[in-house]
Amino acid sequence: MLSRASADKQDAAATKEPWAASVHKGYLYVHTRWMCSAPLHNILAAMRVCKQISAPRRVIDTMICAFAQHDEFTAMIKDAQTIAELRVLVGYLGEQQPAWWPSQFFSPTAAAFLGPVFARSTSLAQYQGVTAAAARKHEEHIGEGRTFHLFRLPEIFEQSAAGVFSDEAFESRVRSLVASRDQAVARLGELTGDSGNATEGPVVVGDLTDELSDALKSCAALYLDAFNKDIQCFPFLREAQ
């Protein structure tokens, strides 16, 4: 659990900047006018603290780099490729007729336009574009309260998912999956857990935790069933209390 504490005088004296973050003996320390600490395993809680106290980008980046050296962080980001792949698959399928969102980032026309502008990162540009379009549509139905969904996750998941596009083999494989609707649907089916029973509108999947694998399978199953039923279903996760 997060707790407030008075800033340690020695640490405060050693911190020249008004903001700093470090990880020491399994605890996150954010140094400002007051100091917050959180057990290392509760990374999402630590991210919430940074948001609550409006920590600048350099503090969050420092925290992520520090956590990256620990097994807990490695376990949490192992689903990064699955997040990215699901976003591409669902994003692509959501652009097909009847469309869920109005974007056309995976159309031949868009690829021809994006290619010259983003020569080395066309797939990443398509991914980011369709993620933004799908996120808006989800939030029209779900809202933007204490909830998350496939297309809007805590920053630590967002960074790790976008980072997988630096892997050329992954990028090439994902690009091949959106060559046709049938290929995309088939791959989406491989990423599901149990069969889903999608209904029109928002569907709660559970609470957001550091481990997303089961939730991602459940979301994939609901999206697949929705596409097969020709309905629009928007799975979401509640923010853990």
C-alpha angles and dihedrals in degrees: 000000000000118000137182119236136173111264115265106247095221093049091046091051091050092051109083096179120071088236128041139148133203141162118228129170093345097312132107115227121196110187119208133112085320130017127239124196131186134180109265094241091061096071095152090055089051090052090052090054091053089051094046093053093039094242112193124245094262091059093051092046091050090050093049092049090050093048090047089072092063133079092234091063092045090054092050097051097044087098093058094104091047091052091050094045094048091049091053094046097044091039091053094045090047089059093056121094122307083038124210093200130020099238123111103195093140096048119112089245093055092047090052091050097044096044098074092041098045100025095160098035109033092132092050091050091051090047093051093045097050091042090057093046094048092045091056091051093048092050092050086064103029102032128223101270126111093325139103134196139183093282098044120043135151114293094255090061092042093056095046093048094050090046094064090073088074085073104088093199091055092046092050093048094049091047090056092052093063095051089102140005092244092056092048093049091047093052092045088055090055091056096054128099116204118354113282129229104210123195129189114277133004119358122186114225099183141275125325113251136168089263112066104169098101093043091050091052091050092049091048090052092051093048091048093050091046093052090048091049093044092235131122115246124176114198116199143176127225120232107255114247 
